[in-house]
Amino acid sequence: MRPVILAAGDDAAIAIDAISQHAELMASGIVLVDSKSVDARKLDLLPERLPLLMVSGVLVPVSDSMEQIARRIPHAEAVEISASTPPSCAEGFDAFSAVLIDFLERRLPRATPEYRQGSDARTLRDALGCFATGVTVMTAKDAASQPVGLTANSFTSVSLDPPLLLTCIAKSSASSEVFQMAEHFAVNVLHIGQQPTSIRFSRRNEDRFGATPWEPGLHGTPVLTGSLATFECSRHAVHDGGDHIILIGQVERARFEPRRDPLLYFRGKYRRLHFS
Ligand SMILES: Cc1cc2nc3c(=O)[nH]c(=O)nc-3n(C[C@H](O)[C@H](O)[C@H](O)COP(=O)(O)O)c2cc1C
């Protein structure tokens, strides 16, 4: 596969000159960023089949000349990013990344999409696994005031006023009864370094609390020390959800650390945004 040529500012004119003779052989697509000095006639000569994206407003405000060039090339896709004036680096790059990835996924996908469908349990699980989530450990006290907890990624915010969240716990899990009965529980959102904690709280026969730093929070509910975020809740409602219970909690106290990255889960594997 030939590369996608990406050129910004005045460099775009050089890039277009360099490939103009054999554009289709040399590139599978062209992306020009804030390139108002590029010669529209040369762009017009590029084969229509060659995907061409012209983005303006990434690092300099959108200019009329860029708009005029884009209008003259009917097969080009023209996108204006006007995050703020003048665009800030972070905002401009973020908006540009989104536009670029959308263009690449539509026009130059890495592989031809091959959808799978079905009504069987495997297909359902795999389709649900396409929804990337964070990872939490749910914690509560049992009737003997012993800490209980399990790894759960079925966590969702429900309402801001009143502040409600939910999580779904398998009826077959050893701790489901404790969570149904507990007046209070906590949701501990795990950070990038807490994968061992997630594994520990998802496996049987582990000393979950013995090997994990924790402390008593509101009402003595155990909370995992140093988590990315913790929501201390009172039980708001418990609903039946097939082979799971749907536990809705009212948040009494929320706490978070704004600089750490989350631990993620996607397609049955732990993932990370990047190291920080
Ligand atoms: C990433 C991940 C997410 C999970 N999410 C859930 C969940 O949302 N609900 C659930 O009941 N179990 C979930 N599990 C499975 C439980 O953590 C696992 O069955 C655990 O052993 C239950 O503990 P218990 O039987 O002691 O209650 C998840 C496991 C992993 C690894």
The ligand as an SDF file (V2000), in Angstrom:
LIG
                    3D

 31 33  0  0  0  0  0  0  0  0999 V2000
  -12.7410   -6.7200   32.9960 C   0  0  0  0  0  0  0  0  0  0  0  0
  -13.7830   -7.5080   33.7390 C   0  0  0  0  0  0  0  0  0  0  0  0
  -15.0530   -6.9970   33.8740 C   0  0  0  0  0  0  0  0  0  0  0  0
  -16.0370   -7.6950   34.5750 C   0  0  0  0  0  0  0  0  0  0  0  0
  -17.2730   -7.1480   34.7030 N   0  0  0  0  0  0  0  0  0  0  0  0
  -18.2120   -7.7860   35.4290 C   0  0  0  0  0  0  0  0  0  0  0  0
  -19.4720   -7.1780   35.6430 C   0  0  0  0  0  0  0  0  0  0  0  0
  -19.7490   -6.0790   35.1850 O   0  0  0  0  0  0  0  0  0  0  0  0
  -20.3760   -7.8490   36.3960 N   0  0  0  0  0  0  0  0  0  0  0  0
  -20.0990   -9.0830   36.9360 C   0  0  0  0  0  0  0  0  0  0  0  0
  -20.9610   -9.6490   37.6130 O   0  0  0  0  0  0  0  0  0  0  0  0
  -18.9100   -9.6790   36.7300 N   0  0  0  0  0  0  0  0  0  0  0  0
  -17.9570   -9.0540   36.0100 C   0  0  0  0  0  0  0  0  0  0  0  0
  -16.7360   -9.6340   35.8320 N   0  0  0  0  0  0  0  0  0  0  0  0
  -16.4900  -10.9730   36.3840 C   0  0  0  0  0  0  0  0  0  0  0  0
  -16.2360  -10.9580   37.8820 C   0  0  0  0  0  0  0  0  0  0  0  0
  -15.2310  -10.0380   38.2400 O   0  0  0  0  0  0  0  0  0  0  0  0
  -15.7930  -12.3600   38.3310 C   0  0  0  0  0  0  0  0  0  0  0  0
  -16.7690  -13.2910   37.9590 O   0  0  0  0  0  0  0  0  0  0  0  0
  -15.5270  -12.4380   39.8120 C   0  0  0  0  0  0  0  0  0  0  0  0
  -14.8420  -13.6440   40.0860 O   0  0  0  0  0  0  0  0  0  0  0  0
  -16.7910  -12.4210   40.6360 C   0  0  0  0  0  0  0  0  0  0  0  0
  -16.4000  -12.5220   41.9840 O   0  0  0  0  0  0  0  0  0  0  0  0
  -17.3210  -13.2130   43.0890 P   0  0  0  0  0  0  0  0  0  0  0  0
  -17.8170  -14.5090   42.4970 O   0  0  0  0  0  0  0  0  0  0  0  0
  -16.4210  -13.3750   44.2640 O   0  0  0  0  0  0  0  0  0  0  0  0
  -18.4460  -12.2650   43.3520 O   0  0  0  0  0  0  0  0  0  0  0  0
  -15.7340   -8.9600   35.1430 C   0  0  0  0  0  0  0  0  0  0  0  0
  -14.4420   -9.4750   35.0040 C   0  0  0  0  0  0  0  0  0  0  0  0
  -13.4710   -8.7580   34.3130 C   0  0  0  0  0  0  0  0  0  0  0  0
  -12.0830   -9.3110   34.1970 C   0  0  0  0  0  0  0  0  0  0  0  0
  1  2  1  0
  2  3  1  0
  2 30  2  0
  3  4  2  0
  4  5  1  0
  4 28  1  0
  5  6  2  0
  6  7  1  0
  6 13  1  0
  7  8  2  0
  7  9  1  0
  9 10  1  0
 10 11  2  0
 10 12  1  0
 12 13  2  0
 13 14  1  0
 14 15  1  0
 14 28  1  0
 15 16  1  0
 16 17  1  0
 16 18  1  0
 18 19  1  0
 18 20  1  0
 20 21  1  0
 20 22  1  0
 22 23  1  0
 23 24  1  0
 24 25  2  0
 24 26  1  0
 24 27  1  0
 28 29  2  0
 29 30  1  0
 30 31  1  0
M  END
$$$$
